[in-house]
């Protein structure tokens, strides 16, 4: 797995950045494409549902993991 790198996002008009490993960033972007959403839109959704004590980068990683788990469960 790669080292985290900063990626820029715009959430409701505010610029921010998240540090994510390339593997998580690619998966996040792929999920957004599959849903027909811009990455900023998906980030806003994730940001709106994360607990206050959870950072956005962690919330994105958990979202990607949950998506993978759902796909695996659907195969069973």
N, CA, C and O atoms as a Maestro MAE file, in Angstrom:
{
 s_m_m2io_version
 :::
 2.0.0
}

f_m_ct {
 s_m_title
 :::
 protein
 m_atom[304] {
  # First column is atom index #
  i_m_mmod_type
  r_m_x_coord
  r_m_y_coord
  r_m_z_coord
  i_m_residue_number
  s_m_chain_name
  s_m_pdb_residue_name
  s_m_pdb_atom_name
  i_m_atomic_number
  :::
  1 25 0.847 -1.178 0.000 1 A "UNK " " N  " 7
  2 3 0.000 0.000 0.000 1 A "UNK " " CA " 6
  3 2 0.891 1.240 0.000 1 A "UNK " " C  " 6
  4 15 1.955 1.266 0.619 1 A "UNK " " O  " 8
  5 25 0.435 2.244 -0.698 2 A "UNK " " N  " 7
  6 3 1.205 3.483 -0.824 2 A "UNK " " CA " 6
  7 2 1.056 4.360 0.421 2 A "UNK " " C  " 6
  8 15 0.212 4.122 1.285 2 A "UNK " " O  " 8
  9 25 1.900 5.367 0.475 3 A "UNK " " N  " 7
  10 3 1.805 6.356 1.556 3 A "UNK " " CA " 6
  11 2 0.666 7.318 1.245 3 A "UNK " " C  " 6
  12 15 0.345 7.548 0.079 3 A "UNK " " O  " 8
  13 25 0.052 7.881 2.287 4 A "UNK " " N  " 7
  14 3 -1.023 8.849 2.042 4 A "UNK " " CA " 6
  15 2 -0.504 10.074 1.280 4 A "UNK " " C  " 6
  16 15 0.615 10.537 1.501 4 A "UNK " " O  " 8
  17 25 -1.336 10.576 0.391 5 A "UNK " " N  " 7
  18 3 -1.047 11.805 -0.349 5 A "UNK " " CA " 6
  19 2 -2.255 12.716 -0.211 5 A "UNK " " C  " 6
  20 15 -3.384 12.253 -0.055 5 A "UNK " " O  " 8
  21 25 -2.001 14.027 -0.270 6 A "UNK " " N  " 7
  22 3 -3.100 14.990 -0.139 6 A "UNK " " CA " 6
  23 2 -3.888 15.084 -1.438 6 A "UNK " " C  " 6
  24 15 -3.327 15.125 -2.533 6 A "UNK " " O  " 8
  25 25 -5.205 15.117 -1.278 7 A "UNK " " N  " 7
  26 3 -6.127 15.267 -2.405 7 A "UNK " " CA " 6
  27 2 -7.098 16.381 -2.059 7 A "UNK " " C  " 6
  28 15 -7.639 16.420 -0.954 7 A "UNK " " O  " 8
  29 25 -7.321 17.286 -3.000 8 A "UNK " " N  " 7
  30 3 -8.187 18.439 -2.765 8 A "UNK " " CA " 6
  31 2 -9.639 18.100 -3.061 8 A "UNK " " C  " 6
  32 15 -9.947 17.389 -4.018 8 A "UNK " " O  " 8
  33 25 -10.521 18.620 -2.224 9 A "UNK " " N  " 7
  34 3 -11.960 18.478 -2.385 9 A "UNK " " CA " 6
  35 2 -12.610 19.825 -2.091 9 A "UNK " " C  " 6
  36 15 -12.036 20.670 -1.404 9 A "UNK " " O  " 8
  37 25 -13.805 20.010 -2.618 10 A "UNK " " N  " 7
  38 3 -14.602 21.194 -2.294 10 A "UNK " " CA " 6
  39 2 -15.916 20.693 -1.703 10 A "UNK " " C  " 6
  40 15 -16.688 20.007 -2.372 10 A "UNK " " O  " 8
  41 25 -16.159 21.045 -0.445 11 A "UNK " " N  " 7
  42 3 -17.369 20.636 0.255 11 A "UNK " " CA " 6
  43 2 -18.229 21.853 0.507 11 A "UNK " " C  " 6
  44 15 -17.890 22.712 1.321 11 A "UNK " " O  " 8
  45 25 -19.336 21.919 -0.192 12 A "UNK " " N  " 7
  46 3 -20.281 23.028 -0.041 12 A "UNK " " CA " 6
  47 2 -19.586 24.380 -0.152 12 A "UNK " " C  " 6
  48 15 -19.802 25.273 0.667 12 A "UNK " " O  " 8
  49 25 -18.755 24.513 -1.171 13 A "UNK " " N  " 7
  50 3 -18.065 25.770 -1.447 13 A "UNK " " CA " 6
  51 2 -16.788 25.994 -0.678 13 A "UNK " " C  " 6
  52 15 -16.117 27.002 -0.900 13 A "UNK " " O  " 8
  53 25 -16.423 25.099 0.215 14 A "UNK " " N  " 7
  54 3 -15.202 25.246 1.018 14 A "UNK " " CA " 6
  55 2 -14.158 24.240 0.570 14 A "UNK " " C  " 6
  56 15 -14.422 23.040 0.504 14 A "UNK " " O  " 8
  57 25 -12.967 24.743 0.261 15 A "UNK " " N  " 7
  58 3 -11.870 23.869 -0.150 15 A "UNK " " CA " 6
  59 2 -11.303 23.172 1.079 15 A "UNK " " C  " 6
  60 15 -11.153 23.778 2.140 15 A "UNK " " O  " 8
  61 25 -10.991 21.892 0.920 16 A "UNK " " N  " 7
  62 3 -10.350 21.129 1.973 16 A "UNK " " CA " 6
  63 2 -9.484 20.074 1.310 16 A "UNK " " C  " 6
  64 15 -9.556 19.878 0.096 16 A "UNK " " O  " 8
  65 25 -8.683 19.408 2.084 17 A "UNK " " N  " 7
  66 3 -7.890 18.316 1.534 17 A "UNK " " CA " 6
  67 2 -7.945 17.135 2.491 17 A "UNK " " C  " 6
  68 15 -8.133 17.294 3.697 17 A "UNK " " O  " 8
  69 25 -7.776 15.955 1.924 18 A "UNK " " N  " 7
  70 3 -7.717 14.729 2.715 18 A "UNK " " CA " 6
  71 2 -6.447 13.992 2.317 18 A "UNK " " C  " 6
  72 15 -6.025 14.036 1.162 18 A "UNK " " O  " 8
  73 25 -5.854 13.326 3.271 19 A "UNK " " N  " 7
  74 3 -4.678 12.506 3.000 19 A "UNK " " CA " 6
  75 2 -5.130 11.060 2.919 19 A "UNK " " C  " 6
  76 15 -5.542 10.463 3.914 19 A "UNK " " O  " 8
  77 25 -5.045 10.506 1.715 20 A "UNK " " N  " 7
  78 3 -5.465 9.130 1.484 20 A "UNK " " CA " 6
  79 2 -4.408 8.396 0.664 20 A "UNK " " C  " 6
  80 15 -3.730 8.984 -0.178 20 A "UNK " " O  " 8
  81 25 -4.288 7.114 0.930 21 A "UNK " " N  " 7
  82 3 -3.447 6.264 0.122 21 A "UNK " " CA " 6
  83 2 -4.053 6.206 -1.281 21 A "UNK " " C  " 6
  84 15 -5.272 6.290 -1.433 21 A "UNK " " O  " 8
  85 25 -3.211 6.062 -2.301 22 A "UNK " " N  " 7
  86 3 -3.691 6.031 -3.688 22 A "UNK " " CA " 6
  87 2 -4.757 4.963 -3.894 22 A "UNK " " C  " 6
  88 15 -5.709 5.178 -4.644 22 A "UNK " " O  " 8
  89 25 -4.608 3.813 -3.237 23 A "UNK " " N  " 7
  90 3 -5.571 2.734 -3.406 23 A "UNK " " CA " 6
  91 2 -6.962 3.145 -2.940 23 A "UNK " " C  " 6
  92 15 -7.957 2.835 -3.595 23 A "UNK " " O  " 8
  93 25 -7.032 3.846 -1.804 24 A "UNK " " N  " 7
  94 3 -8.325 4.320 -1.305 24 A "UNK " " CA " 6
  95 2 -8.867 5.438 -2.195 24 A "UNK " " C  " 6
  96 15 -10.064 5.481 -2.480 24 A "UNK " " O  " 8
  97 25 -7.991 6.338 -2.632 25 A "UNK " " N  " 7
  98 3 -8.428 7.430 -3.499 25 A "UNK " " CA " 6
  99 2 -9.003 6.895 -4.803 25 A "UNK " " C  " 6
  100 15 -10.063 7.338 -5.245 25 A "UNK " " O  " 8
  101 25 -8.303 5.938 -5.426 26 A "UNK " " N  " 7
  102 3 -8.797 5.353 -6.677 26 A "UNK " " CA " 6
  103 2 -10.140 4.670 -6.477 26 A "UNK " " C  " 6
  104 15 -11.044 4.821 -7.299 26 A "UNK " " O  " 8
  105 25 -10.275 3.914 -5.381 27 A "UNK " " N  " 7
  106 3 -11.536 3.220 -5.101 27 A "UNK " " CA " 6
  107 2 -12.654 4.235 -4.864 27 A "UNK " " C  " 6
  108 15 -13.768 4.054 -5.356 27 A "UNK " " O  " 8
  109 25 -12.369 5.292 -4.120 28 A "UNK " " N  " 7
  110 3 -13.346 6.353 -3.858 28 A "UNK " " CA " 6
  111 2 -13.810 6.977 -5.178 28 A "UNK " " C  " 6
  112 15 -15.010 7.158 -5.386 28 A "UNK " " O  " 8
  113 25 -12.878 7.304 -6.061 29 A "UNK " " N  " 7
  114 3 -13.219 7.898 -7.356 29 A "UNK " " CA " 6
  115 2 -14.022 6.925 -8.210 29 A "UNK " " C  " 6
  116 15 -14.956 7.333 -8.901 29 A "UNK " " O  " 8
  117 25 -13.670 5.645 -8.170 30 A "UNK " " N  " 7
  118 3 -14.397 4.637 -8.948 30 A "UNK " " CA " 6
  119 2 -15.839 4.502 -8.460 30 A "UNK " " C  " 6
  120 15 -16.763 4.377 -9.265 30 A "UNK " " O  " 8
  121 25 -16.025 4.527 -7.154 31 A "UNK " " N  " 7
  122 3 -17.379 4.438 -6.589 31 A "UNK " " CA " 6
  123 2 -18.204 5.654 -7.032 31 A "UNK " " C  " 6
  124 15 -19.364 5.510 -7.417 31 A "UNK " " O  " 8
  125 25 -17.612 6.832 -6.976 32 A "UNK " " N  " 7
  126 3 -18.321 8.040 -7.416 32 A "UNK " " CA " 6
  127 2 -18.731 7.918 -8.888 32 A "UNK " " C  " 6
  128 15 -19.862 8.245 -9.249 32 A "UNK " " O  " 8
  129 25 -17.805 7.445 -9.737 33 A "UNK " " N  " 7
  130 3 -18.123 7.267 -11.163 33 A "UNK " " CA " 6
  131 2 -19.275 6.293 -11.347 33 A "UNK " " C  " 6
  132 15 -20.197 6.558 -12.118 33 A "UNK " " O  " 8
  133 25 -19.227 5.154 -10.636 34 A "UNK " " N  " 7
  134 3 -20.285 4.150 -10.754 34 A "UNK " " CA " 6
  135 2 -21.642 4.704 -10.348 34 A "UNK " " C  " 6
  136 15 -22.671 4.308 -10.896 34 A "UNK " " O  " 8
  137 25 -21.640 5.623 -9.386 35 A "UNK " " N  " 7
  138 3 -22.893 6.230 -8.917 35 A "UNK " " CA " 6
  139 2 -23.312 7.418 -9.765 35 A "UNK " " C  " 6
  140 15 -24.386 7.983 -9.557 35 A "UNK " " O  " 8
  141 25 -22.479 7.798 -10.712 36 A "UNK " " N  " 7
  142 3 -22.779 8.958 -11.542 36 A "UNK " " CA " 6
  143 2 -22.651 10.263 -10.785 36 A "UNK " " C  " 6
  144 15 -23.357 11.229 -11.073 36 A "UNK " " O  " 8
  145 25 -21.752 10.292 -9.818 37 A "UNK " " N  " 7
  146 3 -21.560 11.488 -8.989 37 A "UNK " " CA " 6
  147 2 -20.154 12.041 -9.163 37 A "UNK " " C  " 6
  148 15 -19.216 11.314 -9.488 37 A "UNK " " O  " 8
  149 25 -20.034 13.330 -8.943 38 A "UNK " " N  " 7
  150 3 -18.709 13.934 -8.838 38 A "UNK " " CA " 6
  151 2 -18.130 13.539 -7.480 38 A "UNK " " C  " 6
  152 15 -18.872 13.297 -6.528 38 A "UNK " " O  " 8
  153 25 -16.814 13.478 -7.399 39 A "UNK " " N  " 7
  154 3 -16.202 13.084 -6.118 39 A "UNK " " CA " 6
  155 2 -16.565 14.067 -5.016 39 A "UNK " " C  " 6
  156 15 -16.717 13.669 -3.860 39 A "UNK " " O  " 8
  157 25 -16.708 15.348 -5.356 40 A "UNK " " N  " 7
  158 3 -17.085 16.323 -4.336 40 A "UNK " " CA " 6
  159 2 -18.485 16.050 -3.788 40 A "UNK " " C  " 6
  160 15 -18.727 16.216 -2.592 40 A "UNK " " O  " 8
  161 25 -19.403 15.634 -4.655 41 A "UNK " " N  " 7
  162 3 -20.767 15.297 -4.202 41 A "UNK " " CA " 6
  163 2 -20.732 14.133 -3.226 41 A "UNK " " C  " 6
  164 15 -21.362 14.180 -2.170 41 A "UNK " " O  " 8
  165 25 -19.990 13.085 -3.585 42 A "UNK " " N  " 7
  166 3 -19.899 11.917 -2.717 42 A "UNK " " CA " 6
  167 2 -19.223 12.282 -1.401 42 A "UNK " " C  " 6
  168 15 -19.625 11.801 -0.342 42 A "UNK " " O  " 8
  169 25 -18.208 13.121 -1.462 43 A "UNK " " N  " 7
  170 3 -17.530 13.554 -0.237 43 A "UNK " " CA " 6
  171 2 -18.481 14.324 0.678 43 A "UNK " " C  " 6
  172 15 -18.419 14.176 1.899 43 A "UNK " " O  " 8
  173 25 -19.357 15.142 0.102 44 A "UNK " " N  " 7
  174 3 -20.341 15.885 0.897 44 A "UNK " " CA " 6
  175 2 -21.276 14.910 1.607 44 A "UNK " " C  " 6
  176 15 -21.587 15.094 2.784 44 A "UNK " " O  " 8
  177 25 -21.726 13.874 0.897 45 A "UNK " " N  " 7
  178 3 -22.591 12.862 1.518 45 A "UNK " " CA " 6
  179 2 -21.897 12.184 2.691 45 A "UNK " " C  " 6
  180 15 -22.471 12.037 3.770 45 A "UNK " " O  " 8
  181 25 -20.655 11.775 2.462 46 A "UNK " " N  " 7
  182 3 -19.890 11.096 3.521 46 A "UNK " " CA " 6
  183 2 -19.671 12.043 4.688 46 A "UNK " " C  " 6
  184 15 -19.823 11.660 5.848 46 A "UNK " " O  " 8
  185 25 -19.313 13.281 4.376 47 A "UNK " " N  " 7
  186 3 -19.062 14.279 5.418 47 A "UNK " " CA " 6
  187 2 -20.307 14.516 6.266 47 A "UNK " " C  " 6
  188 15 -20.212 14.711 7.478 47 A "UNK " " O  " 8
  189 25 -21.465 14.499 5.629 48 A "UNK " " N  " 7
  190 3 -22.715 14.760 6.339 48 A "UNK " " CA " 6
  191 2 -23.163 13.638 7.254 48 A "UNK " " C  " 6
  192 15 -24.000 13.853 8.132 48 A "UNK " " O  " 8
  193 25 -22.619 12.441 7.063 49 A "UNK " " N  " 7
  194 3 -23.046 11.308 7.888 49 A "UNK " " CA " 6
  195 2 -21.978 10.833 8.873 49 A "UNK " " C  " 6
  196 15 -22.240 9.942 9.681 49 A "UNK " " O  " 8
  197 25 -20.788 11.410 8.817 50 A "UNK " " N  " 7
  198 3 -19.719 10.934 9.703 50 A "UNK " " CA " 6
  199 2 -19.893 11.492 11.113 50 A "UNK " " C  " 6
  200 15 -20.379 12.609 11.293 50 A "UNK " " O  " 8
  201 25 -19.491 10.700 12.112 51 A "UNK " " N  " 7
  202 3 -19.516 11.217 13.490 51 A "UNK " " CA " 6
  203 2 -18.548 12.390 13.637 51 A "UNK " " C  " 6
  204 15 -17.559 12.475 12.909 51 A "UNK " " O  " 8
  205 25 -18.828 13.283 14.563 52 A "UNK " " N  " 7
  206 3 -17.983 14.463 14.781 52 A "UNK " " CA " 6
  207 2 -16.537 14.124 15.083 52 A "UNK " " C  " 6
  208 15 -15.627 14.860 14.701 52 A "UNK " " O  " 8
  209 25 -16.325 13.017 15.763 53 A "UNK " " N  " 7
  210 3 -14.966 12.655 16.174 53 A "UNK " " CA " 6
  211 2 -14.225 11.810 15.129 53 A "UNK " " C  " 6
  212 15 -13.152 11.274 15.407 53 A "UNK " " O  " 8
  213 25 -14.798 11.695 13.940 54 A "UNK " " N  " 7
  214 3 -14.168 10.941 12.853 54 A "UNK " " CA " 6
  215 2 -13.761 11.907 11.751 54 A "UNK " " C  " 6
  216 15 -14.588 12.665 11.242 54 A "UNK " " O  " 8
  217 25 -12.496 11.877 11.389 55 A "UNK " " N  " 7
  218 3 -12.008 12.743 10.326 55 A "UNK " " CA " 6
  219 2 -12.554 12.323 8.966 55 A "UNK " " C  " 6
  220 15 -12.982 11.184 8.780 55 A "UNK " " O  " 8
  221 25 -12.535 13.250 8.030 56 A "UNK " " N  " 7
  222 3 -13.080 12.972 6.706 56 A "UNK " " CA " 6
  223 2 -12.301 11.863 6.003 56 A "UNK " " C  " 6
  224 15 -12.907 10.995 5.374 56 A "UNK " " O  " 8
  225 25 -10.991 11.874 6.096 57 A "UNK " " N  " 7
  226 3 -10.202 10.826 5.437 57 A "UNK " " CA " 6
  227 2 -10.565 9.451 5.994 57 A "UNK " " C  " 6
  228 15 -10.714 8.493 5.236 57 A "UNK " " O  " 8
  229 25 -10.705 9.354 7.300 58 A "UNK " " N  " 7
  230 3 -11.104 8.083 7.915 58 A "UNK " " CA " 6
  231 2 -12.495 7.692 7.451 58 A "UNK " " C  " 6
  232 15 -12.743 6.526 7.144 58 A "UNK " " O  " 8
  233 25 -13.400 8.652 7.399 59 A "UNK " " N  " 7
  234 3 -14.765 8.364 6.955 59 A "UNK " " CA " 6
  235 2 -14.772 7.862 5.508 59 A "UNK " " C  " 6
  236 15 -15.550 6.966 5.176 59 A "UNK " " O  " 8
  237 25 -13.933 8.414 4.654 60 A "UNK " " N  " 7
  238 3 -13.847 7.953 3.269 60 A "UNK " " CA " 6
  239 2 -13.306 6.526 3.223 60 A "UNK " " C  " 6
  240 15 -13.829 5.687 2.489 60 A "UNK " " O  " 8
  241 25 -12.263 6.246 4.001 61 A "UNK " " N  " 7
  242 3 -11.733 4.880 4.043 61 A "UNK " " CA " 6
  243 2 -12.799 3.897 4.505 61 A "UNK " " C  " 6
  244 15 -12.941 2.822 3.922 61 A "UNK " " O  " 8
  245 25 -13.546 4.247 5.536 62 A "UNK " " N  " 7
  246 3 -14.599 3.368 6.044 62 A "UNK " " CA " 6
  247 2 -15.712 3.193 5.017 62 A "UNK " " C  " 6
  248 15 -16.282 2.108 4.903 62 A "UNK " " O  " 8
  249 25 -16.025 4.239 4.276 63 A "UNK " " N  " 7
  250 3 -17.026 4.167 3.220 63 A "UNK " " CA " 6
  251 2 -16.579 3.192 2.132 63 A "UNK " " C  " 6
  252 15 -17.361 2.354 1.685 63 A "UNK " " O  " 8
  253 25 -15.320 3.304 1.708 64 A "UNK " " N  " 7
  254 3 -14.777 2.406 0.685 64 A "UNK " " CA " 6
  255 2 -14.811 0.969 1.182 64 A "UNK " " C  " 6
  256 15 -15.178 0.062 0.435 64 A "UNK " " O  " 8
  257 25 -14.431 0.756 2.441 65 A "UNK " " N  " 7
  258 3 -14.461 -0.585 3.022 65 A "UNK " " CA " 6
  259 2 -15.888 -1.130 3.056 65 A "UNK " " C  " 6
  260 15 -16.114 -2.287 2.701 65 A "UNK " " O  " 8
  261 25 -16.844 -0.318 3.475 66 A "UNK " " N  " 7
  262 3 -18.244 -0.753 3.538 66 A "UNK " " CA " 6
  263 2 -18.760 -1.109 2.146 66 A "UNK " " C  " 6
  264 15 -19.510 -2.072 1.989 66 A "UNK " " O  " 8
  265 25 -18.361 -0.334 1.135 67 A "UNK " " N  " 7
  266 3 -18.766 -0.626 -0.240 67 A "UNK " " CA " 6
  267 2 -18.209 -1.979 -0.675 67 A "UNK " " C  " 6
  268 15 -18.925 -2.780 -1.275 67 A "UNK " " O  " 8
  269 25 -16.955 -2.232 -0.381 68 A "UNK " " N  " 7
  270 3 -16.345 -3.516 -0.720 68 A "UNK " " CA " 6
  271 2 -17.040 -4.663 -0.001 68 A "UNK " " C  " 6
  272 15 -17.323 -5.697 -0.605 68 A "UNK " " O  " 8
  273 25 -17.313 -4.484 1.276 69 A "UNK " " N  " 7
  274 3 -17.993 -5.529 2.041 69 A "UNK " " CA " 6
  275 2 -19.382 -5.813 1.471 69 A "UNK " " C  " 6
  276 15 -19.799 -6.970 1.419 69 A "UNK " " O  " 8
  277 25 -20.096 -4.790 1.050 70 A "UNK " " N  " 7
  278 3 -21.424 -4.975 0.466 70 A "UNK " " CA " 6
  279 2 -21.326 -5.744 -0.850 70 A "UNK " " C  " 6
  280 15 -22.165 -6.600 -1.131 70 A "UNK " " O  " 8
  281 25 -20.315 -5.448 -1.650 71 A "UNK " " N  " 7
  282 3 -20.130 -6.163 -2.904 71 A "UNK " " CA " 6
  283 2 -19.808 -7.632 -2.668 71 A "UNK " " C  " 6
  284 15 -20.304 -8.507 -3.378 71 A "UNK " " O  " 8
  285 25 -18.975 -7.898 -1.666 72 A "UNK " " N  " 7
  286 3 -18.624 -9.282 -1.345 72 A "UNK " " CA " 6
  287 2 -19.838 -10.046 -0.813 72 A "UNK " " C  " 6
  288 15 -20.051 -11.208 -1.159 72 A "UNK " " O  " 8
  289 25 -20.623 -9.386 0.023 73 A "UNK " " N  " 7
  290 3 -21.819 -10.034 0.577 73 A "UNK " " CA " 6
  291 2 -22.827 -10.334 -0.523 73 A "UNK " " C  " 6
  292 15 -23.534 -11.340 -0.456 73 A "UNK " " O  " 8
  293 25 -22.900 -9.479 -1.528 74 A "UNK " " N  " 7
  294 3 -23.845 -9.675 -2.631 74 A "UNK " " CA " 6
  295 2 -23.471 -10.897 -3.469 74 A "UNK " " C  " 6
  296 15 -24.327 -11.497 -4.119 74 A "UNK " " O  " 8
  297 25 -22.195 -11.257 -3.450 75 A "UNK " " N  " 7
  298 3 -21.731 -12.438 -4.199 75 A "UNK " " CA " 6
  299 2 -22.122 -13.737 -3.522 75 A "UNK " " C  " 6
  300 15 -22.223 -14.775 -4.176 75 A "UNK " " O  " 8
  301 25 -22.340 -13.687 -2.227 76 A "UNK " " N  " 7
  302 3 -22.626 -14.906 -1.467 76 A "UNK " " CA " 6
  303 2 -24.045 -15.378 -1.643 76 A "UNK " " C  " 6
  304 15 -24.434 -16.393 -1.064 76 A "UNK " " O  " 8
  :::
 }
 m_bond[303] {
  # First column is bond index #
  i_m_from
  i_m_to
  i_m_order
  :::
  1 1 2 1
  2 2 3 1
  3 3 4 2
  4 3 5 1
  5 5 6 1
  6 6 7 1
  7 7 8 2
  8 7 9 1
  9 9 10 1
  10 10 11 1
  11 11 12 2
  12 11 13 1
  13 13 14 1
  14 14 15 1
  15 15 16 2
  16 15 17 1
  17 17 18 1
  18 18 19 1
  19 19 20 2
  20 19 21 1
  21 21 22 1
  22 22 23 1
  23 23 24 2
  24 23 25 1
  25 25 26 1
  26 26 27 1
  27 27 28 2
  28 27 29 1
  29 29 30 1
  30 30 31 1
  31 31 32 2
  32 31 33 1
  33 33 34 1
  34 34 35 1
  35 35 36 2
  36 35 37 1
  37 37 38 1
  38 38 39 1
  39 39 40 2
  40 39 41 1
  41 41 42 1
  42 42 43 1
  43 43 44 2
  44 43 45 1
  45 45 46 1
  46 46 47 1
  47 47 48 2
  48 47 49 1
  49 49 50 1
  50 50 51 1
  51 51 52 2
  52 51 53 1
  53 53 54 1
  54 54 55 1
  55 55 56 2
  56 55 57 1
  57 57 58 1
  58 58 59 1
  59 59 60 2
  60 59 61 1
  61 61 62 1
  62 62 63 1
  63 63 64 2
  64 63 65 1
  65 65 66 1
  66 66 67 1
  67 67 68 2
  68 67 69 1
  69 69 70 1
  70 70 71 1
  71 71 72 2
  72 71 73 1
  73 73 74 1
  74 74 75 1
  75 75 76 2
  76 75 77 1
  77 77 78 1
  78 78 79 1
  79 79 80 2
  80 79 81 1
  81 81 82 1
  82 82 83 1
  83 83 84 2
  84 83 85 1
  85 85 86 1
  86 86 87 1
  87 87 88 2
  88 87 89 1
  89 89 90 1
  90 90 91 1
  91 91 92 2
  92 91 93 1
  93 93 94 1
  94 94 95 1
  95 95 96 2
  96 95 97 1
  97 97 98 1
  98 98 99 1
  99 99 100 2
  100 99 101 1
  101 101 102 1
  102 102 103 1
  103 103 104 2
  104 103 105 1
  105 105 106 1
  106 106 107 1
  107 107 108 2
  108 107 109 1
  109 109 110 1
  110 110 111 1
  111 111 112 2
  112 111 113 1
  113 113 114 1
  114 114 115 1
  115 115 116 2
  116 115 117 1
  117 117 118 1
  118 118 119 1
  119 119 120 2
  120 119 121 1
  121 121 122 1
  122 122 123 1
  123 123 124 2
  124 123 125 1
  125 125 126 1
  126 126 127 1
  127 127 128 2
  128 127 129 1
  129 129 130 1
  130 130 131 1
  131 131 132 2
  132 131 133 1
  133 133 134 1
  134 134 135 1
  135 135 136 2
  136 135 137 1
  137 137 138 1
  138 138 139 1
  139 139 140 2
  140 139 141 1
  141 141 142 1
  142 142 143 1
  143 143 144 2
  144 143 145 1
  145 145 146 1
  146 146 147 1
  147 147 148 2
  148 147 149 1
  149 149 150 1
  150 150 151 1
  151 151 152 2
  152 151 153 1
  153 153 154 1
  154 154 155 1
  155 155 156 2
  156 155 157 1
  157 157 158 1
  158 158 159 1
  159 159 160 2
  160 159 161 1
  161 161 162 1
  162 162 163 1
  163 163 164 2
  164 163 165 1
  165 165 166 1
  166 166 167 1
  167 167 168 2
  168 167 169 1
  169 169 170 1
  170 170 171 1
  171 171 172 2
  172 171 173 1
  173 173 174 1
  174 174 175 1
  175 175 176 2
  176 175 177 1
  177 177 178 1
  178 178 179 1
  179 179 180 2
  180 179 181 1
  181 181 182 1
  182 182 183 1
  183 183 184 2
  184 183 185 1
  185 185 186 1
  186 186 187 1
  187 187 188 2
  188 187 189 1
  189 189 190 1
  190 190 191 1
  191 191 192 2
  192 191 193 1
  193 193 194 1
  194 194 195 1
  195 195 196 2
  196 195 197 1
  197 197 198 1
  198 198 199 1
  199 199 200 2
  200 199 201 1
  201 201 202 1
  202 202 203 1
  203 203 204 2
  204 203 205 1
  205 205 206 1
  206 206 207 1
  207 207 208 2
  208 207 209 1
  209 209 210 1
  210 210 211 1
  211 211 212 2
  212 211 213 1
  213 213 214 1
  214 214 215 1
  215 215 216 2
  216 215 217 1
  217 217 218 1
  218 218 219 1
  219 219 220 2
  220 219 221 1
  221 221 222 1
  222 222 223 1
  223 223 224 2
  224 223 225 1
  225 225 226 1
  226 226 227 1
  227 227 228 2
  228 227 229 1
  229 229 230 1
  230 230 231 1
  231 231 232 2
  232 231 233 1
  233 233 234 1
  234 234 235 1
  235 235 236 2
  236 235 237 1
  237 237 238 1
  238 238 239 1
  239 239 240 2
  240 239 241 1
  241 241 242 1
  242 242 243 1
  243 243 244 2
  244 243 245 1
  245 245 246 1
  246 246 247 1
  247 247 248 2
  248 247 249 1
  249 249 250 1
  250 250 251 1
  251 251 252 2
  252 251 253 1
  253 253 254 1
  254 254 255 1
  255 255 256 2
  256 255 257 1
  257 257 258 1
  258 258 259 1
  259 259 260 2
  260 259 261 1
  261 261 262 1
  262 262 263 1
  263 263 264 2
  264 263 265 1
  265 265 266 1
  266 266 267 1
  267 267 268 2
  268 267 269 1
  269 269 270 1
  270 270 271 1
  271 271 272 2
  272 271 273 1
  273 273 274 1
  274 274 275 1
  275 275 276 2
  276 275 277 1
  277 277 278 1
  278 278 279 1
  279 279 280 2
  280 279 281 1
  281 281 282 1
  282 282 283 1
  283 283 284 2
  284 283 285 1
  285 285 286 1
  286 286 287 1
  287 287 288 2
  288 287 289 1
  289 289 290 1
  290 290 291 1
  291 291 292 2
  292 291 293 1
  293 293 294 1
  294 294 295 1
  295 295 296 2
  296 295 297 1
  297 297 298 1
  298 298 299 1
  299 299 300 2
  300 299 301 1
  301 301 302 1
  302 302 303 1
  303 303 304 2
  :::
 }
}
